[in-house]
Amino acid sequence: HAAWIGRELGDLLKPFEADERVAEVRRIGTMTGIEVVPHGERTGFRICVAARELGVITRPLGDVVILMPPLGITQPDLEQLVAAVRHGMDVVYA
């Protein structure tokens, strides 16, 4: 299941690689770091707070938003995780 998560997450994150707000997407297995271009103070933290509004818990490390999906995650939940990060970015960069 971990290999499936890695593949699906990689596919869902492809649009982030072309997003001008994203400096880099780094992944090892299912663990992912989305480094965002700074936009004011504590950009990563503010994105994580906005993502939490949609029920998703992520971890900020400076301007990197860390995703660590549980091994039992489902396709709809994986899609919600990525959508919540996108929502967080939309809120912060608005």
N, C-alpha and C positions, 0 to 999 in steps of 0.2 A: 504494500500500500504506500510506503514511503516513496518508492520510485514513481508511482502514479501521481502522488502529490507534487513531486518535483517537476514532472513533465507538465502537469496542468497549470501549476503556478507559473512556470516559465512562459507558457503560452499566454496566460492572462496578463503577465507583466510586460509583454513585448511592446504594447503601445507606450508604456512609460519610458522606454529607451529613446523614443523620438520626441518626448515631451520636453520643451525648453526649460521647464521648471526643475527637471531632473538632471543632476550632474552625472550620476552613474547608478546602475543597478548591479549589485553584487549578490551572488548566491553560492551557497555550499549546501547541496542536498535540498532540504526543505527550508533551511534558514536563509532569510533574504534581508539585505540592507538596501534601502532606497535612499541614496544621498541626494538631497534636494539643494537647489540653489538658494542661498540665504535670502530672506525677504523680511527685513526687520529683525527683531531679536527673537531668539528661541524658536526658529521656524519649525524645526522637527517636533518640538514639544507641542506647539500650537496645532500642528497637523494631527498629532496623536489625540489631543483633547477633542478636536472636531470629529475625528473618526469614532471616538468613544460615544458620541451622540447617537451613532447608529448601532451601538452595542458591540463594537469591536475594540479589543484591547491590543494596542501595539506599544512598542517601547522606543522612546527617543534616545538616541546617543548623539548629542550635538545636533547636527543637521542631517543625521541619518535616521530614517524610520525603520525599525527592525520588525520583521514579521517572522513569527515562529508558530506556524499552524500545528495544532495537535495531530497526532498520527491517525486519529479516528475522524478527521474532518471529512465532510461530505462535499460534493460538487457545489450545491447551492451555498453552503457556508464559505467555501473557498471564494466563490464569486462575490459574496457579501464582504469578505475581508478586503479584497482588492477594490471593490466599489467604495468601501468606507474610506480607504486611503485616498482614493481619487476625490471623494467628497471633502476630506480634510484639506487636500491641496487646493481645491476650488474655493473653499472658505478662506483659507489663509492668503491666497494670492488674489482674491477679489479686490 
